[in-house]
Amino acid sequence: MIYKYKFDKILTIREKEKEDALAKYHGALKEFEEAAEKLYKLLKKKEDLQKFQEEKLNKGLSVQEIRHNQSFMDNLEKLIEHSQLQVLQARERMIRQQESLMQKNMEVKKYEKMKETDFIRFLDSLKADENKNMDEISIRQFMNKDY
């Protein structure tokens, strides 16, 4: 007797959904890491620019250079704000994908547990059938010995 799980197709579909969710999660994670790296570089650039400006101010700067540096700093601030927003959005997408992955994983585990339980029931049934057949054989042998 061959074992056939009645929800095998559903389990296969759930496993495929889990794999898709995992791929989406990895994509969202990569996107988050890239956005965070971009933000880090912009913050580092701002820090370096501030140090550079302090050094220049100590040595003396023209008003034109101060304006130019301030304009550059303002643009950099806008880029940082935009990048921070992108990081937050990427983090939210990553968290949503992680939650989806966890849900899909729980569904797959539920079906796998059901399959395991069903397989154990199948084995018990086989064992019961085997014991029943052995009993019948024993009874027949006993009956044949009597006659």
C-alpha positions in Angstrom: 0.0 0.0 0.0 1.4 3.3 -1.1 1.1 6.4 1.1 -0.6 9.4 -0.6 -1.1 12.6 1.4 -4.5 14.1 0.6 -3.3 17.7 1.0 -0.1 17.2 -1.0 -1.0 19.7 -3.7 -1.9 22.3 -1.1 1.3 21.7 0.7 3.2 22.1 -2.6 1.4 25.4 -3.3 2.1 26.7 0.3 5.8 25.8 -0.1 5.9 27.7 -3.3 4.2 30.7 -1.7 6.8 30.5 1.1 9.6 30.5 -1.3 8.1 33.5 -3.1 7.7 35.3 0.2 11.3 34.5 1.1 12.5 35.9 -2.2 10.5 39.1 -1.7 11.8 39.4 1.9 15.4 39.1 0.6 14.7 41.7 -2.0 13.2 44.1 0.6 16.1 43.4 2.9 18.6 44.2 0.2 16.6 47.4 -0.7 16.7 48.4 3.0 20.4 47.8 3.3 21.1 49.8 0.1 19.0 52.7 1.4 20.7 52.6 4.8 24.1 52.5 3.2 23.2 55.6 1.0 22.0 57.4 4.1 25.2 56.5 6.0 27.3 57.9 3.1 25.3 61.1 3.0 25.7 61.6 6.8 29.4 60.9 6.5 29.7 63.4 3.7 27.9 66.0 5.8 30.2 65.3 8.8 33.3 65.6 6.6 31.9 68.8 5.1 31.3 70.3 8.5 34.9 69.5 9.6 36.2 71.0 6.3 34.1 74.2 6.9 35.4 74.5 10.5 39.0 74.2 9.3 38.3 76.8 6.6 36.6 79.2 9.0 39.6 79.0 11.3 41.8 79.9 8.4 39.4 82.5 7.0 36.8 82.3 4.3 35.3 84.8 1.9 31.6 85.5 2.1 31.1 83.9 -1.3 32.7 80.7 -0.1 30.6 80.7 3.0 27.4 81.1 0.9 28.5 78.4 -1.5 29.3 76.0 1.4 26.0 76.8 3.1 24.1 76.2 -0.2 25.8 72.9 -0.6 25.0 72.0 3.0 21.3 72.9 2.5 21.2 70.6 -0.5 22.9 67.9 1.4 20.3 68.3 4.2 17.5 67.9 1.7 19.2 64.7 0.3 19.6 63.3 3.8 15.9 64.0 4.7 14.8 62.3 1.4 17.2 59.4 2.1 15.8 59.0 5.7 12.3 58.8 4.3 13.5 56.1 1.8 15.1 54.2 4.7 11.9 54.3 6.7 9.8 53.1 3.7 12.3 50.4 2.9 12.2 49.2 6.6 8.4 49.1 6.5 8.4 47.1 3.3 11.0 44.7 4.8 9.0 44.3 8.0 5.8 43.6 6.0 7.6 41.0 3.9 9.1 39.5 7.0 5.6 39.2 8.6 4.3 37.7 5.4 7.2 35.2 5.3 6.5 34.2 8.9 2.8 33.6 8.1 3.6 31.5 5.1 6.2 29.6 7.1 3.6 28.8 9.8 1.1 27.6 7.2 3.7 25.3 5.7 4.6 23.9 9.1 0.9 23.4 9.9 0.5 21.3 6.7 3.7 19.4 7.3 2.5 18.6 10.8 -0.8 17.4 9.4 1.1 15.3 6.9 3.3 13.8 9.7 0.2 13.0 11.8 -1.6 11.5 8.7 1.5 9.4 7.9 1.6 8.1 11.5 -2.0 7.2 11.2 -1.3 5.5 7.9 1.5 3.4 9.4 -0.7 2.5 12.4 -3.4 1.4 9.9 -0.8 -0.7 8.0 0.3 -2.3 11.2 -3.2 -3.0 12.2 -3.9 -4.6 8.8 -0.7 -6.6 9.1 -1.7 -7.8 12.5 -5.1 -8.7 11.3 -3.7 -10.7 8.4 -1.2 -12.5 10.7 -4.1 -13.4 13.0 -6.1 -14.8 10.1 -3.1 -16.8 8.9 -2.6 -18.1 12.5 -6.2 -19.1 12.7 -6.1 -20.8 9.4 -3.0 -22.7 10.3 -4.5 -23.7 13.6 -7.7 -24.8 11.9 -5.7 -26.8 9.3 -3.8 -28.6 12.1 -7.0 -29.7 13.8 -8.5 -31.4 10.8 
